[in-house]
Amino acid sequence: MRRIQLTGSSLETFEYFTGQDLALPVVRDDGSVVRRRYTIRRFDRGQRLIDLEVVMHGDGPGIRWAQAARPNVAIEAIGPRGKIGLNPNAKSHLFAGDATAVPGALAMIEALPAGVPASAFLMVGDPAERQSFGFGDTMKKVDWRYESAVETPDGILAAVSAFATSPSGWHAYLAGEVALVKDLKAALLARGWAAEQVSAKAYWNRGRANADRGEPEVKA
């Protein structure tokens, strides 16, 4: 990942809820402009700084923009956007997804009050891609899974399915590649979770570029 900080005078009055994102207009090779959406990892109101984290896998227009980003380069950020945030009625929270889910999952876990249980199953490329997080609460845990070596998407599916045996009081937040999000949601529903206990959002579709608006054409 590459962490990029945005600042601007408009951030003095910026309001959002944890889990929302910003849409950034970026230029493709043919000169056309498309939007790419990134979850707000952290917002420092005093410093007027927004942290965004970009997964540096692949070769899309968003990644190329992130590779070239330098201090004092201007970009228009549109937002905040997104409807998925922490469910205030849930007693416990489950997060699962691939590397693109990491910023949102960690941001939401950090926003939870002390003592509120949260468990995350997050799949990244290898152990070097693990991230630190701002919570030391023993009720909050992150189980890192890896695409390298013997780990596959089936591994995270099995882990989530084995964990999610008692859905009472829980809410799940699933994000990442379309097929993975669909499979994770199906695994929870098969374990007796109700549809309203699951918030699912696909960020990308393997083998296909996202639409101009920044989301995959295929929905989870």
HELIX and SHEET records of a PDB file:
HELIX    1   1 SER A    9  THR A   13  5                                   5    
HELIX    2   2 PRO A   61  ALA A   68  1                                   8    
HELIX    3   3 ALA A   99  ALA A  101  5                                   3    
HELIX    4   4 VAL A  102  ALA A  111  1                                  10    
HELIX    5   5 PRO A  127  GLU A  129  5                                   3    
HELIX    6   6 PRO A  153  PHE A  163  1                                  11    
HELIX    7   7 VAL A  178  ALA A  190  1                                  13    
HELIX    8   8 ALA A  195  GLN A  197  5                                   3    
SHEET    1   A 5 ARG A   2  THR A   7  0                                        
SHEET    2   A 5 LEU A  49  VAL A  54 -1                                        
SHEET    3   A 5 VAL A  33  ASP A  44 -1                                        
SHEET    4   A 5 ASP A  21  VAL A  27 -1                                        
SHEET    5   A 5 ILE A  78  ARG A  81 -1                                        
SHEET    1   B 5 LYS A 140  TYR A 146  0                                        
SHEET    2   B 5 ALA A 118  VAL A 124  1                                        
SHEET    3   B 5 SER A  92  GLY A  97  1                                        
SHEET    4   B 5 TRP A 170  GLU A 177  1                                        
SHEET    5   B 5 VAL A 198  TRP A 204  1                                        
END                                                                             
